[in-house]
Amino acid sequence: MKTIRLLYPDYLSGGLETYYFGANLLAHILPENKNQPLIKVEIPPPDGQKHDVIDGIYAKNEVIAGIKHAMEVIEKEKPDKIITIGGNCMVSQAPFDYLHGVYENLGMIWIDAHPDVSTVKDNYPNAHAMVLGSLMGYGDSSLSDLMKNEKFKASEIMYVGLQELHDYQEKFLTDMNIDYKVQVEEFVSDRDIKNFMDRFEHILIHLDIDVLDATLFHSTYFANKDLVGDGSGSGKMTMEKLSDVLSFITNHTDVVGFTIAEYLPFDEYKLYNIFSKIKLFND
């Protein structure tokens, strides 16, 4: 079995340069494993330039180019399992599409405070909020048409950590017949997760760091008071609960894809920017 670590520091789909820095830092945080080669999706580093919103998507051409490059890198490596190090949530599209072509009986656990089913008509231009809808084939056609394998069905999706929804998100989930539970008071149980996993031979995990409570863990979008995004709220999960959930999933099923997305180490990025301006470090 070949497992790769896919470093995919897409920041444009989320509109924040910190995503790029966070992905590269996260690659060093993960435990070392010489049996899992680190394969890079080459994303040009941030340069402070603003990009246009095209057809309702910010930096559309660059976002699409990133997805295509990720697909090329993965297909060249032909892995059996992929650990994707993001970047924002859009980084799940290419590896999950590929793995859906490798494994027929495949379920997807989406650990996220938000459903990621926005479309351009919802007037939020950052594509990271569109990725799950795209994986289902209901996103913007310029994104979902890039997929080479069967689209994911509603029955293949489980949300963990989902918070209160916008009206258009609730309508999408209802119209698509996705079984979901808003988890403000309590999270889905281990039994619910196990019942879902038992229906599949293999599982994908998408972990959005913003599922964590921003008052307890500060390297997440909602810890930055200057950011408003699409008006969604912070996650409610503690790190201890997240550890329990991930351990339970990985100990009870065959996980073939694991994305870590939306890690935003704001303080560390500020330090990096300070040091970047010091002449001694650049001579």
Salt bridges, closest charged atoms under 4 A:
ASP55 OD2 - LYS60 NZ 2.84
GLU62 OE2 - HIS51 ND1 3.52
GLU72 OE1 - HIS69 ND1 3.79
GLU75 OE2 - LYS148 NZ 3.03
GLU77 OE1 - LYS2 NZ 2.90
ASP112 OD1 - HIS114 ND1 3.75
GLU150 OE2 - LYS153 NZ 2.35
GLU156 OE1 - HIS100 NE2 3.83
ASP175 OD2 - LYS171 NZ 2.62
GLU186 OE2 - LYS181 NZ 3.46
ASP198 OD1 - LYS194 NZ 3.03
GLU201 OE1 - HIS202 NE2 3.75
ASP210 OD2 - HIS114 ND1 3.27
ASP230 OD2 - HIS166 NE2 4.00
ASP254 OD1 - LYS81 NZ 2.90
ASP254 OD2 - HIS202 ND1 2.74
GLU262 OE2 - HIS128 ND1 2.85
ASP283 OD2 - LYS279 NZ 3.09
